[in-house]
Amino acid sequence: MIPIDPPALKVKDTLAAACGTMRNAVLRIRLEARQADLTSAEEGYIEAAEHGGLYALACTARKAEKQLPDRDGEHLTALYSEGLVGRKPGRVQYDELKARAPFGRCLLCGNSEVSSLDHHLPKDALPLYTITPANLVPACSKCNQMKGDRIGATAGVRTLHPYYDRPGQGGRYLVADVTSWPVQFLIRPLPHWDAELLARVLHHFRTFNLAQRYAEFCISVLTANQWLHRKILETGGPAALTAFLQEDAEQHAATHGLNTWDTALRFGLADSAWYLHHGVHEPP
């Protein structure tokens, strides 16, 4: 996961843009009149997300929706598809939210190209959050599809929210074990994690099949860099290559984040005696 700050855009902005060119004037006025409800829901969402209460909020909202469905639920869902995704000026805001992903990378897997916005809380079950920017996360098509429309059976069975969850505060938790090919990617819990956060990080890792996908992603990086690594080894010896790999890892962490898969790979190479003496000569 790539953590970033929540968007500055608010639901009043997306509502105004999505309704802006709506041809059905009666429906437009009806939906614009829901601004206070949507803003109140957005404020509750942000407050809950900032204080670890998003799962409880989602469960309460889902129960309320089942008992008394929002009268505009279908219209709000359609407003997202037609007004925010499908036409300007809503599409401009949709693209602005997508463009917030650093290097255009999916915030959920940290590698593939962003192609859409994922609803962290599902739009079909909770229509009040359908066009709430804080609930819209830049994602690749594969992650969007793999996540599905689930809230989670328990608080620990939830994927991470890139705007509000910070499992990487305090150190590296994504580790690449480079003792043979293919590279093995693992989660190493940090001391401050509680049981729920550990469960969520592992759930996120499994839901998006990140161990296998990261192992596949890194093949091209390894193939592209092995020639240079061998040249450094030939001219400067093992100490020179180790120093280069360590500096490369630290530089990558500074620009791409401490817990991205490619940073983990670089630290894994720097720490690996196997790579230094064997792996550098073998195709991954």
C-alpha positions as CSV (number, residue, x, y, z in Angstrom):
1,M,0.0,0.0,0.0
2,I,1.1,3.5,-0.8
3,P,-0.1,5.9,2.0
4,I,-1.0,9.5,1.0
5,D,-3.0,12.3,2.6
6,P,-6.8,12.4,2.1
7,P,-7.9,14.7,-0.8
8,A,-8.8,18.3,-0.1
9,L,-11.8,17.9,-2.4
10,K,-15.1,17.6,-0.5
11,V,-18.4,15.9,-1.4
12,K,-20.1,19.3,-2.0
13,D,-17.6,19.8,-4.8
14,T,-18.2,16.4,-6.4
15,L,-21.9,16.8,-6.0
16,A,-22.0,20.1,-7.7
17,A,-19.8,18.9,-10.6
18,A,-21.6,15.6,-11.1
19,C,-25.0,17.4,-11.1
20,G,-23.7,20.3,-13.2
21,T,-24.8,19.1,-16.7
22,M,-27.6,16.7,-15.6
23,R,-30.4,17.0,-18.1
24,N,-33.2,15.9,-15.7
25,A,-33.7,19.2,-13.8
26,V,-36.1,17.7,-11.3
27,L,-33.6,15.0,-10.4
28,R,-30.8,17.5,-10.3
29,I,-32.6,19.7,-7.9
30,R,-33.5,16.7,-5.8
31,L,-29.9,15.5,-5.6
32,E,-28.5,18.9,-4.9
33,A,-30.9,19.2,-2.0
34,R,-29.1,16.2,-0.4
35,Q,-25.8,18.2,0.0
36,A,-26.3,18.7,3.8
37,D,-26.9,14.9,4.2
38,L,-23.9,14.0,2.2
39,T,-21.7,16.6,4.0
40,S,-22.8,15.3,7.3
41,A,-22.0,11.7,6.2
42,E,-18.6,12.8,4.9
43,E,-17.8,14.5,8.2
44,G,-18.8,11.4,10.1
45,Y,-16.7,9.3,7.7
46,I,-13.5,11.4,8.2
47,E,-14.0,11.6,12.0
48,A,-14.3,7.8,12.2
49,A,-11.4,7.2,9.8
50,E,-9.1,9.4,11.7
51,H,-9.9,7.7,15.0
52,G,-10.1,4.1,14.0
53,G,-13.9,3.9,13.9
54,L,-14.5,3.4,10.2
55,Y,-15.5,-0.3,10.6
56,A,-18.0,0.5,13.3
57,L,-19.4,3.3,11.2
58,A,-19.7,1.1,8.2
59,C,-21.5,-1.7,10.1
60,T,-24.0,0.8,11.6
61,A,-24.6,2.5,8.3
62,R,-25.1,-0.9,6.5
63,K,-27.6,-2.0,9.2
64,A,-29.5,1.3,8.8
65,E,-29.5,1.0,5.0
66,K,-30.9,-2.5,5.2
67,Q,-33.7,-1.4,7.5
68,L,-34.5,1.8,5.7
69,P,-32.8,2.2,2.3
70,D,-31.8,5.7,1.3
71,R,-34.5,7.1,-0.9
72,D,-31.9,8.3,-3.4
73,G,-29.6,5.3,-3.2
74,E,-30.0,4.3,-6.8
75,H,-29.7,7.9,-8.0
76,L,-26.5,8.5,-6.0
77,T,-25.0,5.3,-7.4
78,A,-26.0,6.4,-10.9
79,L,-24.6,9.9,-10.2
80,Y,-21.2,8.4,-9.6
81,S,-21.2,6.4,-12.9
82,E,-22.8,9.0,-15.1
83,G,-22.0,12.4,-13.5
84,L,-18.5,11.8,-12.0
85,V,-17.1,9.1,-14.3
86,G,-19.0,9.7,-17.5
87,R,-19.2,13.4,-18.2
88,K,-17.6,16.7,-17.5
89,P,-17.2,18.6,-15.2
90,G,-17.5,15.7,-12.8
91,R,-15.0,13.7,-14.9
92,V,-12.4,16.5,-14.3
93,Q,-12.6,15.9,-10.5
94,Y,-12.6,12.1,-11.0
95,D,-9.3,12.4,-13.0
96,E,-7.9,14.8,-10.3
97,L,-8.5,12.2,-7.7
98,K,-6.8,9.5,-9.8
99,A,-3.9,11.8,-10.5
100,R,-3.0,12.1,-6.8
101,A,-1.4,8.6,-6.9
102,P,2.4,9.1,-6.8
103,F,4.0,8.1,-10.1
104,G,0.5,6.9,-11.2
105,R,0.8,3.8,-9.1
106,C,-2.1,2.0,-7.6
107,L,-2.3,2.8,-3.9
108,L,-3.4,-0.7,-3.0
109,C,-0.7,-2.8,-4.6
110,G,1.9,-0.1,-5.1
111,N,2.8,-1.0,-8.6
112,S,0.3,-1.3,-11.4
113,E,-1.0,1.8,-13.3
114,V,-4.0,3.5,-11.8
115,S,-7.1,3.0,-14.0
116,S,-10.0,3.9,-11.7
117,L,-11.2,4.9,-8.3
118,D,-12.0,2.2,-5.8
119,H,-14.8,2.7,-3.2
120,H,-13.2,1.9,0.1
121,L,-16.7,1.4,1.5
122,P,-18.8,-0.2,-1.2
123,K,-21.2,2.1,-3.0
124,D,-24.0,-0.4,-3.4
125,A,-24.2,-1.1,0.3
126,L,-23.6,2.4,1.4
127,P,-24.8,4.9,-1.2
128,L,-24.3,8.0,1.0
129,Y,-20.5,7.6,0.5
130,T,-20.7,7.0,-3.3
131,I,-19.2,10.3,-4.3
132,T,-17.4,11.2,-1.1
133,P,-13.7,11.9,-2.1
134,A,-12.3,10.5,1.1
135,N,-13.9,7.1,0.1
136,L,-12.5,7.2,-3.4
137,V,-9.0,5.6,-3.7
138,P,-6.9,5.5,-7.0
139,A,-6.5,1.9,-7.9
140,C,-5.5,-0.4,-10.8
141,S,-8.2,-2.5,-12.4
142,K,-6.9,-5.8,-10.9
143,C,-7.0,-4.5,-7.3
144,N,-10.4,-2.9,-7.8
145,Q,-11.7,-6.2,-9.0
146,M,-10.0,-8.3,-6.3
147,K,-11.2,-6.1,-3.5
148,G,-14.8,-6.5,-4.4
149,D,-17.7,-4.9,-2.5
150,R,-17.1,-6.2,1.0
151,I,-17.1,-4.3,4.3
152,G,-15.5,-7.2,6.2
153,A,-16.8,-9.9,8.5
154,T,-14.8,-8.5,11.4
155,A,-12.7,-5.4,12.0
156,G,-9.5,-7.3,11.2
157,V,-10.8,-8.6,7.9
158,R,-10.5,-5.4,6.0
159,T,-8.1,-4.0,3.5
160,L,-6.0,-1.0,4.4
161,H,-7.2,2.6,3.6
162,P,-4.3,4.5,2.0
163,Y,-5.6,7.8,3.2
164,Y,-5.9,6.9,6.9
165,D,-4.0,3.7,7.8
166,R,-0.3,4.1,8.5
167,P,1.2,0.7,9.3
168,G,4.6,1.7,8.1
169,Q,5.0,4.5,10.7
170,G,8.2,3.5,12.6
171,G,9.9,1.2,10.1
172,R,9.9,-1.4,7.4
173,Y,7.3,-4.1,7.5
174,L,7.5,-5.3,3.9
175,V,10.5,-7.6,3.5
176,A,12.0,-9.3,0.5
177,D,13.8,-12.5,1.3
178,V,16.5,-12.9,-1.4
179,T,18.1,-16.3,-0.6
180,S,17.1,-17.9,-3.9
181,W,14.9,-17.2,-6.9
182,P,12.1,-16.3,-6.9
183,V,12.2,-13.5,-4.3
184,Q,9.9,-14.2,-1.3
185,F,8.0,-11.1,0.0
186,L,6.9,-11.3,3.6
187,I,5.2,-9.2,6.3
188,R,7.3,-8.5,9.3
189,P,5.1,-7.0,12.0
190,L,6.3,-3.8,13.7
191,P,6.5,-3.7,17.6
192,H,3.7,-1.1,17.9
193,W,1.1,-3.1,15.9
194,D,-1.9,-4.5,17.7
195,A,-3.7,-7.7,16.7
196,E,-6.2,-5.9,14.6
197,L,-3.6,-4.0,12.5
198,L,-1.6,-7.1,12.0
199,A,-4.7,-9.0,10.8
200,R,-5.6,-6.1,8.4
201,V,-2.1,-5.9,6.9
202,L,-2.1,-9.7,6.4
203,H,-5.6,-9.5,4.9
204,H,-4.6,-6.7,2.6
205,F,-1.5,-8.8,1.5
206,R,-3.6,-11.9,0.8
207,T,-6.6,-10.1,-0.8
208,F,-4.5,-8.6,-3.5
209,N,-2.2,-11.6,-3.8
210,L,0.8,-9.4,-3.3
211,A,3.4,-12.0,-2.5
212,Q,3.0,-13.6,-6.0
213,R,2.5,-10.3,-7.8
214,Y,5.5,-8.6,-6.2
215,A,7.7,-11.7,-7.1
216,E,6.5,-11.2,-10.7
217,F,7.0,-7.5,-10.7
218,C,10.6,-7.7,-9.5
219,I,11.8,-9.9,-12.4
220,S,12.1,-7.0,-14.9
221,V,13.9,-4.8,-12.3
222,L,16.4,-7.6,-11.5
223,T,17.0,-8.4,-15.1
224,A,17.6,-4.7,-15.9
225,N,20.1,-4.2,-13.1
226,Q,22.1,-7.4,-12.9
227,W,24.5,-6.3,-15.7
228,L,25.4,-3.2,-13.7
229,H,25.7,-5.2,-10.5
230,R,28.1,-7.6,-12.1
231,K,30.3,-4.8,-13.4
232,I,30.5,-3.2,-9.9
233,L,31.4,-6.6,-8.5
234,E,34.1,-7.2,-11.1
235,T,35.7,-3.8,-10.7
236,G,35.2,-3.1,-6.9
237,G,34.6,-6.4,-5.3
238,P,31.8,-7.5,-2.9
239,A,32.2,-4.5,-0.6
240,A,31.6,-2.1,-3.5
241,L,28.5,-3.9,-4.6
242,T,27.1,-4.1,-1.1
243,A,27.7,-0.3,-0.6
244,F,26.0,0.4,-4.0
245,L,23.0,-1.8,-3.2
246,Q,22.6,-0.2,0.3
247,E,22.7,3.4,-1.2
248,D,20.3,2.4,-4.0
249,A,17.8,1.0,-1.4
250,E,18.0,4.1,0.8
251,Q,17.6,6.5,-2.2
252,H,14.6,4.5,-3.5
253,A,13.1,4.5,0.0
254,A,13.4,8.3,0.1
255,T,11.6,8.8,-3.2
256,H,9.1,5.9,-3.4
257,G,8.5,5.0,0.3
258,L,9.9,2.7,2.8
259,N,7.4,-0.1,2.3
260,T,6.9,-0.3,-1.4
261,W,7.8,-3.6,-3.1
262,D,10.7,-2.2,-5.0
263,T,12.2,-0.6,-1.9
264,A,11.9,-3.9,-0.1
265,L,13.5,-5.7,-3.0
266,R,16.5,-3.3,-2.9
267,F,17.0,-3.7,0.8
268,G,16.7,-7.5,0.3
269,L,19.5,-7.4,-2.3
270,A,21.7,-5.3,-0.1
271,D,21.2,-7.7,2.8
272,S,21.7,-10.9,0.8
273,A,25.0,-12.7,0.9
274,W,23.4,-15.2,-1.5
275,Y,22.8,-12.5,-4.1
276,L,26.3,-11.1,-3.7
277,H,28.0,-14.5,-4.4
278,H,25.5,-16.4,-6.5
279,G,22.2,-14.7,-7.4
280,V,23.9,-11.8,-9.2
281,H,25.2,-14.3,-11.8
282,E,21.9,-16.2,-12.2
283,P,18.8,-15.1,-14.1
284,P,15.8,-14.5,-11.8
